Amino acid sequence: MNQPYLNLIEQLVIAEVQEQLSNLPACFRKYRSEIKIDRVMNNAIELLPRSFKTLAEKYHDPHTRRLRIRIAVERAITDMLDDLKFYYVAQTEVEDEENIPTELYAKK
């Protein structure tokens, strides 16, 4: 399974999410809650430096950028799910429901 190339912004998001997830208190881990995972995701995206957000908006379509950032965050979370014993439902920001991706990585 080939994984798409990660740009700098996606790498920063993944690193931030992994840091947040690794620092969760033990009591948090016993609850299965996608809402809490979404909060971690949103916090990670908000912590991106403004300069990186501006750079991404300048060179990428905003909708595509949001989707790629969300997929990058989902990838970071998915990589840690076994350790954290979390239940997580992947959610993506898409405008056209017919084009919602069903897998994080499409096989080529």
N, CA, C and O atoms as a DFTB+ gen file, in Angstrom:
432 C
 N C O
     1  1       0.845      -1.172       0.000
     2  2       0.000       0.000       0.000
     3  2       0.896       1.242       0.000
     4  3       1.665       1.460       0.937
     5  1       0.794       2.032      -1.029
     6  2       1.598       3.247      -1.115
     7  2       0.914       4.383      -0.375
     8  3      -0.290       4.600      -0.511
     9  1       1.713       5.111       0.418
    10  2       1.166       6.269       1.112
    11  2       1.568       7.516       0.353
    12  3       2.703       7.612      -0.112
    13  1       0.661       8.477       0.217
    14  2       0.993       9.699      -0.513
    15  2       2.066      10.496       0.209
    16  3       2.210      10.408       1.429
    17  1       2.814      11.271      -0.554
    18  2       3.867      12.123      -0.013
    19  2       3.265      13.144       0.943
    20  3       2.223      13.734       0.657
    21  1       3.922      13.350       2.073
    22  2       3.438      14.323       3.050
    23  2       4.175      15.638       2.873
    24  3       5.405      15.662       2.840
    25  1       3.430      16.734       2.759
    26  2       4.098      18.026       2.694
    27  2       4.412      18.500       4.105
    28  3       4.029      17.854       5.081
    29  1       5.104      19.618       4.216
    30  2       5.564      20.116       5.508
    31  2       4.410      20.369       6.472
    32  3       4.510      20.061       7.660
    33  1       3.334      20.919       5.972
    34  2       2.187      21.208       6.834
    35  2       1.608      19.917       7.401
    36  3       1.307      19.840       8.592
    37  1       1.454      18.916       6.563
    38  2       0.921      17.638       7.029
    39  2       1.852      16.993       8.052
    40  3       1.390      16.408       9.031
    41  1       3.157      17.100       7.828
    42  2       4.117      16.551       8.782
    43  2       4.007      17.252      10.134
    44  3       4.098      16.607      11.178
    45  1       3.810      18.574      10.115
    46  2       3.650      19.323      11.362
    47  2       2.378      18.913      12.097
    48  3       2.379      18.764      13.319
    49  1       1.304      18.735      11.350
    50  2       0.040      18.328      11.970
    51  2       0.191      16.955      12.612
    52  3      -0.230      16.751      13.751
    53  1       0.784      16.022      11.894
    54  2       0.967      14.674      12.427
    55  2       1.804      14.712      13.699
    56  3       1.461      14.066      14.690
    57  1       2.888      15.458      13.676
    58  2       3.750      15.550      14.857
    59  2       2.991      16.134      16.044
    60  3       3.131      15.657      17.171
    61  1       2.195      17.157      15.793
    62  2       1.438      17.792      16.880
    63  2       0.387      16.843      17.453
    64  3       0.227      16.763      18.671
    65  1      -0.325      16.129      16.594
    66  2      -1.343      15.194      17.075
    67  2      -0.698      14.069      17.873
    68  3      -1.200      13.695      18.933
    69  1       0.406      13.529      17.375
    70  2       1.080      12.455      18.099
    71  2       1.544      12.932      19.470
    72  3       1.461      12.195      20.452
    73  1       2.032      14.169      19.532
    74  2       2.459      14.740      20.813
    75  2       1.271      14.862      21.765
    76  3       1.371      14.491      22.935
    77  1       0.161      15.374      21.274
    78  2      -1.025      15.520      22.124
    79  2      -1.540      14.169      22.610
    80  3      -1.894      14.019      23.779
    81  1      -1.582      13.187      21.710
    82  2      -2.096      11.875      22.091
    83  2      -1.179      11.181      23.087
    84  3      -1.653      10.484      23.984
    85  1       0.119      11.362      22.940
    86  2       1.052      10.704      23.858
    87  2       1.000      11.320      25.251
    88  3       1.410      10.684      26.222
    89  1       0.502      12.552      25.359
    90  2       0.440      13.232      26.650
    91  2      -0.932      13.169      27.316
    92  3      -1.163      13.839      28.323
    93  1      -1.840      12.375      26.765
    94  2      -3.164      12.267      27.383
    95  2      -3.061      11.564      28.734
    96  3      -2.293      10.612      28.873
    97  1      -3.816      12.016      29.727
    98  2      -3.793      11.323      31.023
    99  2      -4.366       9.916      30.899
   100  3      -5.182       9.643      30.019
   101  1      -3.933       9.034      31.783
   102  2      -4.356       7.632      31.722
   103  2      -5.873       7.492      31.817
   104  3      -6.448       6.629      31.154
   105  1      -6.528       8.315      32.620
   106  2      -7.982       8.201      32.774
   107  2      -8.712       8.520      31.473
   108  3      -9.812       8.020      31.237
   109  1      -8.107       9.347      30.637
   110  2      -8.721       9.717      29.366
   111  2      -8.751       8.524      28.426
   112  3      -9.677       8.380      27.629
   113  1      -7.745       7.672      28.517
   114  2      -7.607       6.561      27.577
   115  2      -8.660       5.475      27.767
   116  3      -8.924       4.710      26.839
   117  1      -9.259       5.393      28.937
   118  2     -10.216       4.311      29.155
   119  2     -11.576       4.589      28.522
   120  3     -12.411       3.688      28.443
   121  1     -11.811       5.814      28.071
   122  2     -13.091       6.156      27.454
   123  2     -12.990       6.069      25.938
   124  3     -12.012       6.522      25.343
   125  1     -13.999       5.487      25.326
   126  2     -14.041       5.390      23.866
   127  2     -14.882       6.548      23.363
   128  3     -16.110       6.506      23.445
   129  1     -14.238       7.573      22.847
   130  2     -15.006       8.747      22.443
   131  2     -14.377       9.439      21.254
   132  3     -13.289      10.007      21.345
   133  1     -15.093       9.380      20.120
   134  2     -14.593      10.083      18.938
   135  2     -14.656      11.589      19.122
   136  3     -13.936      12.325      18.448
   137  1     -15.513      12.061      20.032
   138  2     -15.609      13.502      20.278
   139  2     -14.303      14.017      20.858
   140  3     -13.827      15.085      20.471
   141  1     -13.729      13.274      21.774
   142  2     -12.455      13.687      22.364
   143  2     -11.344      13.670      21.319
   144  3     -10.482      14.548      21.310
   145  1     -11.367      12.676      20.446
   146  2     -10.363      12.623      19.384
   147  2     -10.525      13.822      18.463
   148  3      -9.531      14.414      18.041
   149  1     -11.756      14.188      18.147
   150  2     -11.981      15.361      17.303
   151  2     -11.424      16.613      17.960
   152  3     -10.884      17.486      17.281
   153  1     -11.553      16.706      19.279
   154  2     -11.014      17.861      19.987
   155  2      -9.489      17.902      19.843
   156  3      -8.914      18.968      19.622
   157  1      -8.839      16.749      19.968
   158  2      -7.391      16.686      19.782
   159  2      -7.027      17.127      18.367
   160  3      -6.073      17.878      18.161
   161  1      -7.814      16.642      17.387
   162  2      -7.570      17.010      15.997
   163  2      -7.670      18.509      15.787
   164  3      -6.784      19.124      15.193
   165  1      -8.747      19.090      16.274
   166  2      -8.950      20.529      16.088
   167  2      -7.874      21.343      16.782
   168  3      -7.418      22.354      16.246
   169  1      -7.460      20.915      17.973
   170  2      -6.381      21.611      18.676
   171  2      -5.096      21.585      17.860
   172  3      -4.389      22.590      17.779
   173  1      -4.794      20.445      17.259
   174  2      -3.567      20.329      16.473
   175  2      -3.593      21.263      15.277
   176  3      -2.594      21.917      14.978
   177  1      -4.717      21.331      14.597
   178  2      -4.823      22.204      13.427
   179  2      -4.700      23.661      13.841
   180  3      -4.062      24.453      13.148
   181  1      -5.312      24.023      14.974
   182  2      -5.241      25.411      15.445
   183  2      -3.824      25.812      15.825
   184  3      -3.466      26.986      15.723
   185  1      -3.013      24.854      16.262
   186  2      -1.661      25.169      16.715
   187  2      -0.664      25.358      15.575
   188  3       0.480      25.753      15.800
   189  1      -1.105      25.073      14.354
   190  2      -0.194      25.296      13.224
   191  2       0.185      26.771      13.153
   192  3      -0.673      27.636      13.321
   193  1       1.453      27.066      12.907
   194  2       1.846      28.477      12.772
   195  2       1.070      29.153      11.650
   196  3       0.814      28.547      10.610
   197  1       0.701      30.400      11.865
   198  2      -0.072      31.140      10.872
   199  2       0.654      31.197       9.531
   200  3       0.018      31.145       8.478
   201  1       1.971      31.303       9.563
   202  2       2.736      31.396       8.316
   203  2       2.557      30.149       7.458
   204  3       2.505      30.251       6.232
   205  1       2.460      28.969       8.079
   206  2       2.270      27.745       7.308
   207  2       0.863      27.682       6.735
   208  3       0.672      27.216       5.612
   209  1      -0.121      28.143       7.493
   210  2      -1.490      28.172       6.975
   211  2      -1.584      29.100       5.770
   212  3      -2.212      28.766       4.765
   213  1      -0.955      30.269       5.880
   214  2      -0.988      31.244       4.785
   215  2      -0.303      30.683       3.552
   216  3      -0.799      30.838       2.436
   217  1       0.836      30.032       3.751
   218  2       1.575      29.443       2.637
   219  2       0.723      28.389       1.937
   220  3       0.681      28.331       0.708
   221  1       0.059      27.575       2.711
   222  2      -0.784      26.533       2.125
   223  2      -1.939      27.135       1.344
   224  3      -2.278      26.658       0.261
   225  1      -2.542      28.179       1.891
   226  2      -3.672      28.807       1.202
   227  2      -3.224      29.461      -0.098
   228  3      -3.989      29.535      -1.060
   229  1      -1.991      29.930      -0.121
   230  2      -1.489      30.606      -1.317
   231  2      -1.262      29.619      -2.459
   232  3      -1.511      29.944      -3.620
   233  1      -0.791      28.424      -2.137
   234  2      -0.393      27.484      -3.179
   235  2      -1.351      26.315      -3.389
   236  3      -1.169      25.534      -4.323
   237  1      -2.354      26.182      -2.549
   238  2      -3.267      25.045      -2.669
   239  2      -4.704      25.526      -2.568
   240  3      -5.003      26.513      -1.897
   241  1      -5.574      24.818      -3.240
   242  2      -7.000      25.088      -3.106
   243  2      -7.400      24.875      -1.642
   244  3      -7.050      23.849      -1.058
   245  1      -8.128      25.827      -1.036
   246  2      -8.468      25.715       0.383
   247  2      -9.213      24.433       0.750
   248  3      -8.950      23.842       1.797
   249  1     -10.140      24.001      -0.105
   250  2     -10.887      22.780       0.209
   251  2      -9.955      21.573       0.213
   252  3     -10.009      20.741       1.118
   253  1      -9.105      21.486      -0.800
   254  2      -8.144      20.387      -0.870
   255  2      -7.209      20.433       0.324
   256  3      -6.882      19.395       0.900
   257  1      -6.778      21.625       0.699
   258  2      -5.863      21.776       1.834
   259  2      -6.523      21.269       3.121
   260  3      -5.899      20.537       3.888
   261  1      -7.773      21.652       3.360
   262  2      -8.472      21.191       4.567
   263  2      -8.590      19.669       4.579
   264  3      -8.378      19.024       5.605
   265  1      -8.928      19.117       3.431
   266  2      -9.089      17.671       3.356
   267  2      -7.762      16.967       3.601
   268  3      -7.708      15.975       4.328
   269  1      -6.680      17.482       2.992
   270  2      -5.365      16.857       3.178
   271  2      -4.904      16.965       4.625
   272  3      -4.314      16.025       5.158
   273  1      -5.165      18.100       5.265
   274  2      -4.794      18.243       6.673
   275  2      -5.602      17.264       7.519
   276  3      -5.051      16.619       8.411
   277  1      -6.894      17.146       7.250
   278  2      -7.729      16.222       8.013
   279  2      -7.244      14.782       7.829
   280  3      -7.164      14.026       8.797
   281  1      -6.923      14.404       6.596
   282  2      -6.435      13.047       6.346
   283  2      -5.108      12.820       7.057
   284  3      -4.865      11.738       7.591
   285  1      -4.242      13.843       7.066
   286  2      -2.961      13.716       7.769
   287  2      -3.184      13.508       9.261
   288  3      -2.504      12.695       9.887
   289  1      -4.129      14.237       9.824
   290  2      -4.434      14.091      11.248
   291  2      -5.008      12.702      11.516
   292  3      -4.641      12.056      12.497
   293  1      -5.902      12.245      10.651
   294  2      -6.469      10.907      10.811
   295  2      -5.378       9.848      10.739
   296  3      -5.418       8.860      11.472
   297  1      -4.410      10.052       9.862
   298  2      -3.305       9.100       9.744
   299  2      -2.517       9.038      11.052
   300  3      -2.162       7.957      11.521
   301  1      -2.248      10.199      11.632
   302  2      -1.507      10.235      12.892
   303  2      -2.279       9.522      13.994
   304  3      -1.699       8.781      14.789
   305  1      -3.585       9.748      14.038
   306  2      -4.410       9.112      15.067
   307  2      -4.501       7.610      14.824
   308  3      -4.373       6.821      15.760
   309  1      -4.720       7.215      13.587
   310  2      -4.847       5.801      13.258
   311  2      -3.588       5.038      13.629
   312  3      -3.661       3.898      14.087
   313  1      -2.429       5.664      13.434
   314  2      -1.161       5.020      13.766
   315  2      -1.047       4.719      15.258
   316  3      -0.288       3.833      15.649
   317  1      -1.789       5.442      16.096
   318  2      -1.674       5.274      17.540
   319  2      -2.882       4.585      18.164
   320  3      -2.907       4.385      19.378
   321  1      -3.875       4.221      17.373
   322  2      -5.118       3.688      17.936
   323  2      -4.918       2.415      18.750
   324  3      -5.531       2.259      19.806
   325  1      -4.074       1.508      18.279
   326  2      -3.891       0.246      18.991
   327  2      -3.347       0.483      20.391
   328  3      -3.761      -0.176      21.344
   329  1      -2.420       1.424      20.511
   330  2      -1.846       1.720      21.821
   331  2      -2.851       2.402      22.735
   332  3      -2.887       2.130      23.935
   333  1      -3.666       3.287      22.174
   334  2      -4.574       4.075      23.004
   335  2      -5.922       3.403      23.235
   336  3      -6.694       3.841      24.088
   337  1      -6.215       2.332      22.474
   338  2      -7.491       1.622      22.599
   339  2      -8.680       2.553      22.374
   340  3      -9.694       2.470      23.067
   341  1      -8.536       3.428      21.402
   342  2      -9.610       4.363      21.096
   343  2     -10.463       3.842      19.955
   344  3      -9.982       3.151      19.057
   345  1     -11.727       4.186      20.010
   346  2     -12.609       3.968      18.873
   347  2     -12.694       5.298      18.143
   348  3     -13.003       6.325      18.748
   349  1     -12.425       5.281      16.860
   350  2     -12.432       6.540      16.119
   351  2     -13.098       6.340      14.772
   352  3     -12.769       5.411      14.034
   353  1     -14.036       7.219      14.457
   354  2     -14.687       7.196      13.156
   355  2     -14.081       8.309      12.323
   356  3     -14.168       9.483      12.684
   357  1     -13.473       7.944      11.220
   358  2     -12.839       8.954      10.372
   359  2     -13.891       9.905       9.845
   360  3     -14.933       9.489       9.337
   361  1     -13.602      11.189       9.973
   362  2     -14.501      12.214       9.458
   363  2     -13.689      13.144       8.573
   364  3     -12.601      13.581       8.948
   365  1     -14.217      13.440       7.414
   366  2     -13.522      14.349       6.517
   367  2     -14.443      15.491       6.141
   368  3     -15.665      15.345       6.108
   369  1     -13.831      16.634       5.860
   370  2     -14.611      17.793       5.444
   371  2     -14.727      17.772       3.927
   372  3     -13.772      18.090       3.219
   373  1     -15.880      17.403       3.442
   374  2     -16.093      17.373       2.003
   375  2     -17.409      18.064       1.689
   376  3     -18.356      18.010       2.474
   377  1     -17.456      18.700       0.555
   378  2     -18.668      19.401       0.155
   379  2     -19.603      18.497      -0.639
   380  3     -20.824      18.647      -0.575
   381  1     -19.034      17.568      -1.378
   382  2     -19.830      16.692      -2.226
   383  2     -19.871      15.306      -1.589
   384  3     -18.860      14.603      -1.572
   385  1     -21.028      14.907      -1.066
   386  2     -21.124      13.640      -0.349
   387  2     -20.842      12.434      -1.236
   388  3     -20.464      11.378      -0.729
   389  1     -21.016      12.565      -2.537
   390  2     -20.753      11.436      -3.425
   391  2     -19.266      11.149      -3.544
   392  3     -18.883      10.058      -3.966
   393  1     -18.424      12.106      -3.181
   394  2     -16.981      11.923      -3.315
   395  2     -16.286      11.746      -1.969
   396  3     -15.088      12.007      -1.856
   397  1     -17.013      11.311      -0.961
   398  2     -16.396      11.090       0.347
   399  2     -15.465       9.882       0.249
   400  3     -15.890       8.808      -0.176
   401  1     -14.195      10.049       0.640
   402  2     -13.277       8.908       0.584
   403  2     -13.687       7.846       1.599
   404  3     -14.060       8.175       2.725
   405  1     -13.621       6.587       1.211
   406  2     -13.997       5.511       2.116
   407  2     -12.788       4.927       2.829
   408  3     -12.938       4.226       3.830
   409  1     -11.597       5.207       2.328
   410  2     -10.379       4.739       2.966
   411  2      -9.396       5.894       3.007
   412  3      -9.420       6.778       2.151
   413  1      -8.525       5.876       4.022
   414  2      -7.512       6.926       4.095
   415  2      -6.527       6.826       2.941
   416  3      -6.108       7.841       2.384
   417  1      -6.162       5.603       2.583
   418  2      -5.193       5.411       1.507
   419  2      -5.834       4.540       0.435
   420  3      -6.193       3.390       0.688
   421  1      -5.970       5.079      -0.719
   422  2      -6.552       4.312      -1.823
   423  2      -5.468       3.452      -2.456
   424  3      -4.366       3.930      -2.726
   425  1      -5.780       2.196      -2.689
   426  2      -4.816       1.318      -3.356
   427  2      -4.788       1.647      -4.833
   428  3      -5.822       1.871      -5.463
   429  1      -3.575       1.669      -5.372
   430  2      -3.440       1.983      -6.799
   431  2      -3.240       0.726      -7.603
   432  3      -3.107       0.789      -8.825
